[in-house]
């Protein structure tokens, strides 16, 4: 992968400057989904996600960015309330990856 023309070696690189490749092809038939009623906004899933696939807005869990998610299940392993689980890729989820329970 080469640098975009606006970024020169040694320059300050912000997260928005980097291309966001679609990594969802790495997932093998399972994606993370959240049961919002169990989420306590501890953000451990965000802190440990190696691919920036967990979205946070105003200090609260706001869902998953599925194109960035490789399906590593780290978010599932770090969730202390078991709000996040892996579901089959074909399982319908809400816009932020929610399943069951009400959106907050």
CORJO-V530862 format. One record per pair of residues at least 4 apart in sequence whose C-alpha atoms are under 7 Angstrom apart, sorted by the first residue. I is the first residue (numbers start at 1). J is the second residue. Records with the same first field share a line. If there is no record, write none. Layout:
I=J / J
This chain:
3=7
7=11
13=17
22=67 / 68
23=67 / 68 / 69 / 70
24=66 / 67 / 68 / 69 / 70
26=70
27=70 / 71
29=88 / 89
30=71 / 86 / 87 / 88 / 89
31=71 / 86 / 87 / 88 / 89
32=84 / 85 / 86 / 87
33=84 / 85 / 86 / 87 / 97 / 98 / 99
34=83 / 84 / 85 / 97 / 98 / 99
35=39 / 83 / 84 / 98 / 99 / 100 / 101
36=83 / 98 / 101 / 102 / 103
37=101 / 102
38=81 / 83
39=81 / 83
41=60 / 61
43=47 / 61
44=48 / 78 / 79
45=49 / 54 / 75 / 78 / 79
46=54
48=74 / 75
49=53 / 54 / 74 / 75
51=68 / 69
52=68
53=64 / 65 / 66 / 68 / 69
54=63 / 64 / 65
55=61 / 62 / 63 / 64 / 65
56=60 / 61 / 62
57=61 / 62
62=96
63=96 / 97
64=96 / 97
65=69
73=77
74=78
75=79 / 84
76=84 / 85
79=83 / 84
87=91
93=97 / 98 / 99
94=98 / 99
